[in-house]
Amino acid sequence: LYRALMDNDIVKLREISDYFYKTSGIYQRVCNYVATMYRYDWYVVPEVYKEGTKGEEIIKDLHKVLNFMDNSYISKICGEMALGVVKNGAYYGYLVPTSTGVIVQELPINYCRARYNVGNLPAVEFNMRFFDVAFPDTNYRMKVLNLFPEEFKKGYHAYKRNLLKDEYTGTSSGIISSEWRRRDESGWWQLDPDKTVKFSFPNGGNGAADLPLFINVIPAILDLDAAQDLDRRKQMQKLLKIVVQKLPLDKNGDLIFDVDEARDIHNNAVEMLKRAVGVDVLTTFTDVDSIDMSDKNTATSVDDLEKVERTVYNTFGVSQNLFNTDGNMSLEKSILNDEGAVRTLLLQFNVFFDRLTQACAANKKKYNFRLYMLETTQY
């Protein structure tokens, strides 16, 4: 993990993020919390350009637009795209033509990049090596390729005929791992900007820092796992008991029992306690004492595990009370800060769906439609 962070190995960091999303309850809940914080509620407003336009005409067209956007299930796909941004650092998608609603096909992020914009749209490039790597079998690869839009098939055939120019210019996506150096050398094909989308947090620009949002928190989660393991061992140790039977000595300090008798006494105690859980027997002629290494100077006991757990949430930048509320009055302000941090994603989704809505109007010289997203959250 630390090596991947130092080398800016974005592919490995995304693999690590995906692994912890599947295995760490804290990491998964925080990612889901950020991705689904906003409700992605929306509404459409008609804008009339020409006076005298009949209201019936506008309403009829408005119904078509609303049905089209309803069939797109905007709230659902926005939550899925937001989760992709949080977990992987960015989301790349391709618009599939349909007359009933918006369908965004997710593209494999490790084979996508966006180094510049065309207007206000990111110019998404796709590496055609994906089909060779993901589908080694030629027959199956061609079946899958036929399921993709025509643009991908055209780019793949150009790649196989070595007609694509080498686009490697250094660290195009902030990636310097050997795998990405090899992948950057050839195979890039620029897709139609009107049919592609890219969403990300503006944490570097030009795809240079499309890292998982909470990747730097994972070391703290590892520390928490280690602390929890240590705490479990401590709890198990507290359950253990040792029964000490000290055999007496006479006034001269000599043994009253011989070794065989002492062995029998020990074995009898072991037999009697063999069904007891966590109990051991010690038989000795010497004095036995225990040394407690715990600190008894503090008046109140401190839960060390709570301190480590609190560090994890502090590194996330979200309040621990979101998931384990204890009445802290600062929770409301913490939620507002989180909403402000995620707001940039909502604005990107707004621009994307507004662009699609404006393209739906039947008579753009007379009127058009605009889509707006409300800044409503689950709270």
Protein Blocks (a to p, Z undefined) as FASTA:
>chain_A
ZZmmmnopaklmmmmmmmmmmmmmklmmmmmmmmmmpgoiacdddddfbghiafklmmmm
mmmmmmmmmmnommlmmmmmmmmmmmnopacddddddfkbccdddddfklgccfbdehja
ccddddfklmmmmmmblklmmmmmmmpcfklmmmmmmmmnopaccfbebjfnopabfklm
mmmmgopacddfklgccddddfkggolamccfklmmmmmmmmmmmmmmmmmmmmmmmmpc
cddddddddfkopafbdfklmmmmmmmmmmmmmmpghiacdddfbdcddddfbdfkbmbd
cdfklmmmmmmmmmnopafklmmcghiaklmmmmmmmmmmmmmmmmmmmmmmmmmmmmmp
mblmlpccdddddfbdfZZ
